[in-house]
């Protein structure tokens, strides 16, 4: 069921709403769009955090990365003073 929401916007929020409305959206459409985009970004960030945590405890992955770092270090030109 659709839900109605009433908010008071500060100056920064009014400016942000105008940007989102720049595509010709109504206030309601702009707010829905902004909420959906924000939720999508949060889901992506959450998935990345979960992946980082998973990899941080994966000993095989950590060992593989150590070997790759060593191989890359061998290929790198010597540091000049």
C-alpha atoms as an extended CHARMM CRD file, in Angstrom:
* protein
*
        81  EXT
         1         1  UNK       CA              0.0000000000        0.0000000000        0.0000000000  PROA      1               0.0000000000
         2         2  UNK       CA              1.3980000000        3.4400000000       -0.8640000000  PROA      2               0.0000000000
         3         3  UNK       CA              2.5920000000        5.4620000000        2.0680000000  PROA      3               0.0000000000
         4         4  UNK       CA              2.4360000000        9.2280000000        2.4140000000  PROA      4               0.0000000000
         5         5  UNK       CA              5.3660000000       11.0590000000        3.9680000000  PROA      5               0.0000000000
         6         6  UNK       CA              5.6670000000       14.6820000000        5.0620000000  PROA      6               0.0000000000
         7         7  UNK       CA              9.1280000000       16.2180000000        5.5420000000  PROA      7               0.0000000000
         8         8  UNK       CA             10.6310000000       19.6120000000        6.2670000000  PROA      8               0.0000000000
         9         9  UNK       CA             13.5800000000       20.2940000000        4.0050000000  PROA      9               0.0000000000
        10        10  UNK       CA             16.5940000000       22.3280000000        5.0150000000  PROA      10              0.0000000000
        11        11  UNK       CA             18.3860000000       24.4950000000        2.4560000000  PROA      11              0.0000000000
        12        12  UNK       CA             20.7930000000       21.7280000000        1.4130000000  PROA      12              0.0000000000
        13        13  UNK       CA             17.8930000000       19.3020000000        0.9070000000  PROA      13              0.0000000000
        14        14  UNK       CA             15.9600000000       21.8620000000       -1.1500000000  PROA      14              0.0000000000
        15        15  UNK       CA             18.9960000000       22.3280000000       -3.3860000000  PROA      15              0.0000000000
        16        16  UNK       CA             19.4210000000       18.5580000000       -3.7200000000  PROA      16              0.0000000000
        17        17  UNK       CA             15.7350000000       18.1450000000       -4.5780000000  PROA      17              0.0000000000
        18        18  UNK       CA             16.0570000000       20.7450000000       -7.3270000000  PROA      18              0.0000000000
        19        19  UNK       CA             18.9590000000       18.7980000000       -8.8270000000  PROA      19              0.0000000000
        20        20  UNK       CA             16.9750000000       15.5610000000       -8.8120000000  PROA      20              0.0000000000
        21        21  UNK       CA             13.9460000000       17.3760000000      -10.2320000000  PROA      21              0.0000000000
        22        22  UNK       CA             16.1480000000       18.6990000000      -13.0480000000  PROA      22              0.0000000000
        23        23  UNK       CA             14.9780000000       15.8260000000      -15.2250000000  PROA      23              0.0000000000
        24        24  UNK       CA             11.4250000000       17.1660000000      -15.0660000000  PROA      24              0.0000000000
        25        25  UNK       CA             10.2810000000       15.0160000000      -12.1510000000  PROA      25              0.0000000000
        26        26  UNK       CA              7.6390000000       16.0300000000       -9.6620000000  PROA      26              0.0000000000
        27        27  UNK       CA              8.6490000000       16.3840000000       -6.0040000000  PROA      27              0.0000000000
        28        28  UNK       CA              7.2110000000       12.9460000000       -5.2520000000  PROA      28              0.0000000000
        29        29  UNK       CA              8.9510000000       11.3160000000       -8.2160000000  PROA      29              0.0000000000
        30        30  UNK       CA             12.2280000000       13.0020000000       -7.3020000000  PROA      30              0.0000000000
        31        31  UNK       CA             12.0390000000       11.8600000000       -3.6810000000  PROA      31              0.0000000000
        32        32  UNK       CA             11.1950000000        8.2850000000       -4.7190000000  PROA      32              0.0000000000
        33        33  UNK       CA             14.0620000000        8.3080000000       -7.2240000000  PROA      33              0.0000000000
        34        34  UNK       CA             16.5170000000        9.6780000000       -4.6740000000  PROA      34              0.0000000000
        35        35  UNK       CA             15.4580000000        7.1050000000       -2.0690000000  PROA      35              0.0000000000
        36        36  UNK       CA             15.8140000000        4.2410000000       -4.5290000000  PROA      36              0.0000000000
        37        37  UNK       CA             19.2510000000        5.4680000000       -5.6750000000  PROA      37              0.0000000000
        38        38  UNK       CA             20.4230000000        5.9080000000       -2.0680000000  PROA      38              0.0000000000
        39        39  UNK       CA             19.1960000000        2.4380000000       -1.1370000000  PROA      39              0.0000000000
        40        40  UNK       CA             20.9880000000        0.9510000000       -4.1390000000  PROA      40              0.0000000000
        41        41  UNK       CA             24.2630000000        2.6570000000       -3.1790000000  PROA      41              0.0000000000
        42        42  UNK       CA             23.9220000000        1.4050000000        0.3960000000  PROA      42              0.0000000000
        43        43  UNK       CA             23.3090000000       -2.1590000000       -0.8040000000  PROA      43              0.0000000000
        44        44  UNK       CA             26.4370000000       -1.9860000000       -2.9640000000  PROA      44              0.0000000000
        45        45  UNK       CA             28.5550000000       -0.5770000000       -0.1120000000  PROA      45              0.0000000000
        46        46  UNK       CA             27.2220000000       -3.2450000000        2.2220000000  PROA      46              0.0000000000
        47        47  UNK       CA             28.0660000000       -5.9910000000       -0.2730000000  PROA      47              0.0000000000
        48        48  UNK       CA             31.5920000000       -4.5850000000       -0.6730000000  PROA      48              0.0000000000
        49        49  UNK       CA             32.0680000000       -4.4750000000        3.1180000000  PROA      49              0.0000000000
        50        50  UNK       CA             30.8910000000       -8.0840000000        3.3750000000  PROA      50              0.0000000000
        51        51  UNK       CA             33.3100000000       -9.1410000000        0.6250000000  PROA      51              0.0000000000
        52        52  UNK       CA             36.2110000000       -7.3330000000        2.3190000000  PROA      52              0.0000000000
        53        53  UNK       CA             35.4180000000       -9.0530000000        5.6200000000  PROA      53              0.0000000000
        54        54  UNK       CA             35.2040000000      -12.4280000000        3.8870000000  PROA      54              0.0000000000
        55        55  UNK       CA             38.5260000000      -11.9270000000        2.1090000000  PROA      55              0.0000000000
        56        56  UNK       CA             40.2350000000      -10.6320000000        5.2540000000  PROA      56              0.0000000000
        57        57  UNK       CA             39.7640000000      -14.0140000000        6.9390000000  PROA      57              0.0000000000
        58        58  UNK       CA             40.4600000000      -16.1140000000        3.8230000000  PROA      58              0.0000000000
        59        59  UNK       CA             43.9880000000      -17.4020000000        4.4160000000  PROA      59              0.0000000000
        60        60  UNK       CA             44.2870000000      -18.8140000000        0.8700000000  PROA      60              0.0000000000
        61        61  UNK       CA             43.4140000000      -15.4470000000       -0.6380000000  PROA      61              0.0000000000
        62        62  UNK       CA             45.7880000000      -13.6050000000        1.6930000000  PROA      62              0.0000000000
        63        63  UNK       CA             48.6260000000      -15.9800000000        0.7550000000  PROA      63              0.0000000000
        64        64  UNK       CA             47.8720000000      -15.5700000000       -2.9410000000  PROA      64              0.0000000000
        65        65  UNK       CA             47.9640000000      -11.7800000000       -2.5710000000  PROA      65              0.0000000000
        66        66  UNK       CA             51.2820000000      -11.9990000000       -0.7000000000  PROA      66              0.0000000000
        67        67  UNK       CA             52.7840000000      -14.0430000000       -3.5600000000  PROA      67              0.0000000000
        68        68  UNK       CA             51.4580000000      -11.5750000000       -6.1400000000  PROA      68              0.0000000000
        69        69  UNK       CA             52.9150000000       -8.6180000000       -4.1970000000  PROA      69              0.0000000000
        70        70  UNK       CA             56.3060000000      -10.3430000000       -4.1180000000  PROA      70              0.0000000000
        71        71  UNK       CA             56.1510000000      -11.0560000000       -7.8590000000  PROA      71              0.0000000000
        72        72  UNK       CA             55.2240000000       -7.4600000000       -8.6190000000  PROA      72              0.0000000000
        73        73  UNK       CA             58.0070000000       -6.1890000000       -6.3760000000  PROA      73              0.0000000000
        74        74  UNK       CA             60.5030000000       -8.2620000000       -8.3770000000  PROA      74              0.0000000000
        75        75  UNK       CA             59.2510000000       -6.6870000000      -11.6100000000  PROA      75              0.0000000000
        76        76  UNK       CA             59.3240000000       -3.1340000000      -10.3210000000  PROA      76              0.0000000000
        77        77  UNK       CA             62.2870000000       -0.9550000000      -11.2690000000  PROA      77              0.0000000000
        78        78  UNK       CA             64.6630000000       -0.1940000000       -8.4110000000  PROA      78              0.0000000000
        79        79  UNK       CA             63.9130000000        2.9180000000       -6.3920000000  PROA      79              0.0000000000
        80        80  UNK       CA             66.2570000000        5.7840000000       -7.1980000000  PROA      80              0.0000000000
        81        81  UNK       CA             67.5270000000        8.0660000000       -4.4510000000  PROA      81              0.0000000000
